[in-house]
């Protein structure tokens, strides 16, 4: 019987590339998207078994997992929690409802799906929960407060789960990408326009002259340390097949550098580095 994996956020970027990679390796891939149109496209154009899972809609989480288990005969070897978005803005300009929304999509929905998957893996006495975090899961940067907060929370919850699930046969693993070429900027601009009223704010100049133009570039220049989505897919693959998977898989030099800097440098120096990046 084929190994099975459920991947969320497969409409593009990391999720889609992971789905392709695992299928090429002979796994039975269940690819999910938050929008039913993207789910249909995955099935019709790319031939995936696809289900709808929108982390902000708990009913789709339950029905999506139920359909997944029907397709896999009740078995699931790996869950890759991946779908997420950013709301770029200074914390002072973030509506509280925007924080609630991003936590639903980037944190609470992941927890709901994970809780539903765990009994299946406990019954199997094996399984892997792989969480797609970020360098921003342990290192803060300006104008990314909502995303940073959701990823810091994810890292804390995942570390706790790893301690609690020891001996159960279920491994809980963090992937920590740095700059990766995806549609996160394009999606972030949509969220910015939805939530942020930036005219006459203290940060108006930065929003108008730096943040919005940067998010609006359709094909931005490669960021320092930026890698393609395949580098994340490779880390997810290694985490899925390793006999003794690591707690964290860091992707890009930016992630490794910031991890070392957090351990070695004082906070004031970390702040200088983060402000200048």
N, C-alpha and C positions, 0 to 999 in steps of 0.2 A: 504494500500500500504506500502511496506517495506521502511524503511529508506535506503538512498543510500550514499555510500562513494567511492570516487576515491582516491586510494593510489598509489603513485609513488615509484619506487625503490623496487619492490617486488620480485626480483630474489632470495634474501636471507635476513638474518638478521632481522632488525626492520620491514621493509616493509612486508616481508613474514609473520612474526609472527602477525602483526596487521591484515593482511588480514584474517588469520585463526581465530583470536579472534572475529572480527566483523561478520564473517560468522556464527560462533558458536552462536553469540548473535541474529541471525536472520536478519541481515542486508543484503542488496544487495550490494556486494562488486565488484567494478571494480578495478582489479589489473593491474598495468602497470610496464613495464620494458623498459630499454633503447635498449636492443637487441631483435630482433624479435624471435631468437631461444628460449630465456628465456620466452618470451610471449607465444609462442606455447606450451612450457613445462607446464606453469601454467595452461593452458586450458586443455591439454590432460591428464596430470598426476594428477592434483589437482582439476580439474573441475571448475576453476574460469572463469568468464567473464574477459578476458584479452585484453589489448590494448597496443600498443607500444607508449611510450612517451620517447623520448631522449631529455633532456633539451638543448643539444647542437645543435639540429636540429629542428628549429621552425616549419617546415612543419609537423613533427611527433606530435608536441604539438597540432596543430590545428586538424589534422586528428584523433588523439587519443581522444581528447575531443569530437569531433563530434560523433565518434563511441560510446563513453561513454553515451552521451545524447540520442542516439538512443536506447541503451540498457536499459536506465532508464526512457524512456518516457519523456525526456526533464527536468527531476528533478535531483537535486543534493543537498544533505543536508550537506555533509562535503567533503572538499578537504584536504587531508593530503600530503603536499609537503615534501618529504622525501629523494629522491635520491640525493646523494652527494659523493664526494671523496676528498682525501687529496693528496698534493704533498709535502712530507717531505723534508725540506732542509733549510739551512740558507738563509735569505732573500737576502744576497749578491750574492748567487749562483742561484737564481731563474731567469730564462729568463722571460722577460716581456710577451712573448707569452704564457708562462705557466700560468701566472696570468690571462691573458685574457681567456684562456681555462677554468680554474677552476671557474672564475666568470660566465662564460656562463653556466656551469653545476650547480653551487651551488647558483647562484643569479639571473642572467638575465633570465634564462629559467623559474625559479620559478615565476618571475614577469610576464612573458608572459602568462603562464598558469593561474595565478591568475587573470590577467586582462580579460581573456576570460571567466573565471568562474563567475566573479562578476555580469555581467548583468543577468545571470540566477538566481542568489541569490537575486538580487534586485527585479526581477519580482516576486519571491516567497515571498519577504519580510522576508526572513529567510535564514540562512546558517552559516557555520563555515569554516574559513580558518585556518588550523592548520599547523604551520611551525616547522619543526624539526631543532632546532638550536643546541646548545652545551654549556657546561661550557666555551668552547673556544669562545663563542659569546660575552663574557664580560671579560674574563681573558686570557691574552696572555701566551704562553709558547714557549720556544726555539724550533727552527726547525719546527715550525708549522705555519709559517707566512702566507702562501697562504690560508690555511684553516681558520685561525684566521681572516684574512682580510675579507673573504667571509661571515663568520658568524657574525662578527661585523656589516657589511653592512646589512645583513639580519635582525638583531635585530633592527637597526635604522629604516629601512624601515617598519618593522612590527609595531613598536611602533607608527610611524606616521600614518599608516593605521588605527590602533585602534582608534586614535583620530578623524580621518576624517570620519570613518564609524559609529560613534556613532549615534544611532537613526535610522539606516538603517535596522536593524534586522540582520545584518551580524556581527558575532563576529570574531575577529582575535586574535589568541592565539599562544604563543610560548611554545614549549617543550624544556627543557634544560637538556639533559642527560650529565652525567659525563662518567666515564669508563664503556663501555658496550661491552660484548663479541660478536663481529661481524667479518665480513671479511674485515674491513677497513684497517688493516695492510697489508693483502695480496694484496689488490687493491692499497694501497699506494706504495708498493714496485714496482708494475708495472709502476706507474706514476713516481716514482723516477728514474727508469731505462730509462724511455722515455725522461725525461727532463733534468736531472742533470748530468753534466760532472764534476765529483768530484775529479778526480786525480789532484794532485798538487794544490789543493785549500787550503785556510787557515784552513778549517775544515776537511781536509782529514783524520786525525787520528780518529776523532769522527765518520765520515761516515763509515770508514773501520772497526773499532773495537766496535762500539756501535750501530749506527743507522741501518746499513744493517743487522748485525746479529739479532738484535731485530725484525726487520720486516720479517726476513726469517724463524723464528721459526714457524713451522706449528701448533703446539699446545702450545702456550705460557702459562706460569704460570699465575694464576689469579692476575691481578693488584689490588693494594690497592683500596678499595671501589668498585671494579667491580661488576656489577650486570648483570643478563641475559637480553635478549631482551624483555622478557615478562614484565619487570618492565616499559619499555617505552610504550609498548602496553597498559598497564593498565592506564598510564597517558593520552594517546590519547583517550582511552575509556571514562575516566572521563571528559576530555575536550569536548567530543562530546555530552555527555548526560546531563551535569550539567545545571541547570536552569540559573545560573549566573556563567559562566565559569571564571576562574581566567585569568589574563593576561599572567601568566607564571606558568608552572608546572616543578619544579626542580626534577630531578631524580638522585639519588645517593648522599651520604654524601659529596662527593667531590664538587659537585655543590653548595650545601647549605653552606659548609664551605667557599668556595671561594666567594660566594655572601656576607656572613657576613664579611669576611676578607677585601673585597674591600671597605666596608662601614666603618670599624672600624680601619684598620691598615694604616700606611703611605705607600707611594709607595715603599720606599726602602725595607720595610719588605715584601711586596707582591712580590717584585723581588727576594728576598732571597728564599721565599717559592717556587716560580715558578721554579727557577733554580735547586732546590734540588729534585723536584718531578720527 
